[in-house]
Amino acid sequence: MLTGLFISAILFGAVALGLYWHKEELDKSASMMLPTCIILLWVFPWGIITLLPIALLFSAISPAARQQWQIHRKRRAGIISSLLVLLLLGSLVPITPPTAPVEWLLISEENPDAMFLPASEQYTWLHEEKVISVLKIRTPHTFSTIQMSESTLAIALMINLDDARLSQSLQQIKIDPDTFYLKEINSDDRHRYSGEEYVVLREQIILEGFTLPIGEVLVVAFPSAGGELTLLSIVRLNLSIDDVWEEKMVNDWIASQGDDF
């Protein structure tokens, strides 16, 4: 939350500086639109991914708006570029390390497959013959919890971040990850844990050259206002387990987080 407020304050300052650089040429439309977009990052689904195209679309539809773009195009382009750069820089703010119940065995505090941007921390544990990873990651595109989980998981699937996370988990138990791939399971996209509904993703672990799964991955997403998402992933190589939602394990992890969720 504090990180999101800090980044928003910087964005407001950047907008104010750009708009009032020459007071005699004040861009009144942008002086309202851009600060409004910053505020909407806290409440609008998918954040900047949908806000920026919508704002540009309205500017293109209106003749008066097009005229204003011709007059102030350099300043507006500079402000929009600065906003995007500041959002990206804000995503580099360090993440607090993940935690888990004390009875889980910590096996890794490293994330060799992590991207440089956005900032993230991933720890891995072993418990009841399952590999549990907790990834905390910045969400530079939104500060709102509305659709934060869905949008971030969609981006993760698009860039194959789920495969990278499976790779790290399998490496921790000395299994060659290059011989496996993930296939999404058609099931409910939400499940209730500890009285709250959370976005979930279930995937099968398929051995290369075969069609039958040898295990499953369950991902549960926990959004936090201000631009931080926690992804709890449970990898199991045993398909005989009745509780595919891992309710006890997920509820135990939520309880260990105190008031964070």
C-alpha positions in Angstrom: 0.0 0.0 0.0 2.7 2.5 1.0 4.7 1.8 -2.1 1.6 2.5 -4.3 1.0 5.7 -2.5 4.6 6.8 -2.9 4.6 6.0 -6.6 1.3 7.9 -7.1 2.7 10.9 -5.3 5.7 10.9 -7.7 3.3 10.5 -10.7 1.2 13.5 -9.6 4.4 15.5 -9.2 5.6 14.6 -12.7 2.2 15.5 -14.2 2.1 18.8 -12.4 5.6 19.7 -13.5 4.9 18.8 -17.1 1.6 20.6 -17.3 2.7 23.9 -15.6 6.1 24.1 -17.3 4.7 27.0 -19.4 1.6 28.4 -17.7 0.6 30.4 -20.6 0.2 27.2 -22.7 -1.7 25.3 -20.0 -3.2 22.1 -21.4 -6.5 22.0 -19.6 -7.7 18.7 -20.9 -4.6 16.8 -19.9 -4.5 18.6 -16.6 -7.7 16.7 -15.7 -7.3 13.5 -17.7 -3.9 12.4 -16.5 -4.4 12.9 -12.8 -7.7 11.1 -13.2 -5.9 8.2 -14.8 -3.5 8.0 -11.8 -6.4 7.9 -9.4 -8.1 5.2 -11.5 -5.0 3.0 -11.3 -6.3 2.3 -7.7 -9.8 1.2 -8.8 -9.9 0.4 -12.5 -9.7 -3.3 -13.6 -6.4 -4.1 -15.4 -5.1 -0.6 -14.6 -2.9 1.1 -17.2 -3.4 -1.8 -19.7 -7.0 -0.6 -20.3 -6.8 3.0 -19.1 -4.3 4.2 -21.6 -6.0 2.8 -24.7 -9.4 4.1 -23.5 -7.9 7.6 -23.0 -6.3 7.6 -26.4 -9.5 6.3 -28.0 -11.6 9.2 -26.6 -8.9 11.6 -27.7 -9.1 10.2 -31.2 -12.9 10.3 -31.4 -13.4 13.9 -30.4 -12.6 16.6 -33.0 -11.8 19.1 -30.2 -9.5 16.5 -28.5 -7.7 15.9 -31.8 -7.1 19.6 -32.1 -5.7 19.8 -28.6 -3.4 16.9 -29.4 -2.1 18.8 -32.4 -1.4 21.8 -30.2 0.1 19.9 -27.2 1.3 16.7 -28.8 4.9 17.0 -27.7 4.0 17.8 -24.1 1.4 15.1 -23.9 3.7 12.5 -25.5 6.4 13.4 -23.0 4.0 13.2 -20.0 2.6 9.8 -21.1 6.1 8.5 -21.7 7.2 9.8 -18.3 4.2 8.1 -16.6 5.1 4.8 -18.1 8.8 5.1 -17.2 7.9 6.0 -13.6 5.5 3.1 -13.3 8.3 0.7 -14.5 10.8 2.3 -12.1 8.3 1.9 -9.3 8.1 -1.8 -10.1 11.7 -2.1 -9.0 10.9 -1.3 -5.4 12.1 -4.3 -3.3 9.6 -6.9 -2.1 9.3 -8.1 1.5 10.4 -11.8 1.7 7.7 -14.5 1.6 6.9 -16.4 4.8 5.2 -19.8 5.5 4.2 -22.0 8.5 7.1 -23.0 10.7 6.6 -26.7 10.0 7.3 -26.3 6.3 10.9 -27.1 5.3 12.5 -24.1 3.5 14.7 -25.4 0.7 15.4 -22.3 -1.4 15.5 -18.5 -1.0 16.6 -17.9 -4.6 14.8 -17.4 -7.8 17.3 -17.9 -10.7 14.4 -17.7 -13.2 13.2 -14.3 -12.0 13.0 -11.4 -14.4 14.8 -8.2 -13.8 11.6 -6.3 -13.9 9.2 -6.2 -12.0 10.7 -6.8 -8.5 9.9 -10.2 -7.0 10.9 -12.6 -4.3 10.3 -16.3 -4.4 10.9 -18.8 -1.6 10.4 -22.6 -1.9 9.4 -25.1 0.8 8.8 -28.9 1.1 5.8 -30.2 3.0 3.9 -33.5 2.9 5.9 -34.6 -0.3 4.8 -31.4 -2.1 6.8 -28.5 -3.4 5.3 -25.1 -2.3 6.6 -21.9 -3.8 5.5 -18.4 -2.7 6.2 -15.7 -5.2 5.6 -12.0 -4.3 5.7 -9.7 -7.3 5.1 -6.0 -8.1 2.2 -5.3 -10.5 3.3 -2.1 -12.3 0.2 -2.0 -14.4 -2.3 -1.6 -11.5 -2.5 -0.5 -7.8 -6.1 -1.9 -7.5 -7.0 -5.4 -6.2 -9.8 -5.5 -8.7 -8.8 -7.9 -11.5 -5.2 -7.7 -10.3 -5.0 -11.5 -9.9 -6.6 -12.2 -13.3 -4.6 -9.7 -15.2 -1.3 -10.7 -13.7 -1.9 -14.4 -14.2 -2.9 -13.7 -17.9 0.4 -11.9 -18.4 2.3 -14.7 -16.7 0.7 -17.3 -18.9 1.4 -15.2 -22.0 5.2 -15.0 -21.2 5.4 -18.6 -19.8 6.2 -17.5 -16.3 4.3 -20.5 -15.0 6.7 -22.8 -16.8 9.7 -21.0 -15.3 8.2 -21.4 -11.8 7.6 -25.2 -12.4 11.2 -25.5 -13.6 12.5 -24.0 -10.4 10.2 -26.2 -8.2 11.3 -29.4 -10.0 14.9 -28.5 -9.8 14.6 -28.3 -6.0 13.7 -32.0 -5.9 16.3 -33.0 -8.4 14.0 -33.6 -11.4 15.0 -32.5 -14.8 12.4 -29.8 -15.7 13.2 -29.8 -19.4 11.2 -33.1 -19.8 7.9 -31.6 -18.7 5.4 -29.0 -19.8 2.2 -27.5 -18.3 -1.4 -27.8 -19.6 -4.1 -25.8 -18.1 -7.0 -27.7 -16.5 -10.6 -26.5 -17.4 -12.0 -26.0 -13.9 -13.3 -23.3 -11.6 -11.2 -20.1 -11.7 -12.1 -19.2 -8.1 -12.1 -21.1 -4.8 -13.0 -20.2 -1.3 -10.3 -20.4 1.4 -10.6 -19.1 5.0 -14.0 -17.6 4.1 -12.8 -15.6 1.1 -12.8 -16.3 -2.6 -9.5 -16.2 -4.4 -8.5 -16.6 -8.1 -7.0 -20.0 -8.7 -5.3 -21.8 -11.6 -4.9 -25.5 -12.0 -2.4 -27.1 -14.5 -1.4 -30.6 -15.4 2.3 -31.6 -15.5 2.8 -33.6 -18.7 5.9 -35.7 -19.5 7.3 -34.9 -23.0 6.2 -37.5 -25.5 3.2 -38.6 -23.4 -0.4 -37.3 -23.0 -1.2 -38.6 -19.5 -0.4 -36.2 -16.6 2.0 -37.3 -13.9 1.1 -34.5 -11.5 -0.6 -31.1 -11.0 0.2 -27.5 -10.1 -2.3 -25.4 -8.1 -1.8 -21.6 -8.1 -3.7 -19.4 -5.7 -3.4 -15.6 -6.1 -3.6 -13.1 -3.2 -3.8 -9.4 -4.3 -2.7 -6.5 -2.1 -3.7 -2.8 -2.8 -0.8 -0.7 -3.8 0.7 -3.0 -6.5 1.8 -6.3 -5.0 0.6 -9.8 -5.8 1.4 -13.0 -3.9 1.2 -16.3 -5.8 1.1 -19.5 -3.8 2.0 -22.6 -6.0 1.7 -26.2 -4.9 3.4 -28.8 -7.0 2.4 -32.5 -6.4 3.4 -35.5 -8.4 0.7 -37.7 -6.9 -2.7 -37.7 -8.7 -4.4 -39.9 -6.1 -5.0 -37.0 -3.7 -8.7 -36.2 -3.3 -8.4 -32.6 -2.3 -7.3 -31.0 -5.6 -7.8 -27.6 -4.0 -5.3 -28.3 -1.2 -7.6 -26.5 1.3 -5.8 -27.5 4.4 -2.4 -26.4 3.1 -3.6 -23.1 1.7 -5.6 -22.3 4.8 -2.6 -23.1 7.0 -0.5 -20.7 4.8 -3.1 -17.9 5.1 -3.3 -18.3 8.9 0.5 -18.0 9.0 0.3 -14.6 7.3 -1.6 -12.9 10.2 -3.5 -9.8 9.0 -1.9 -9.6 5.6 -4.9 -11.4 3.9 
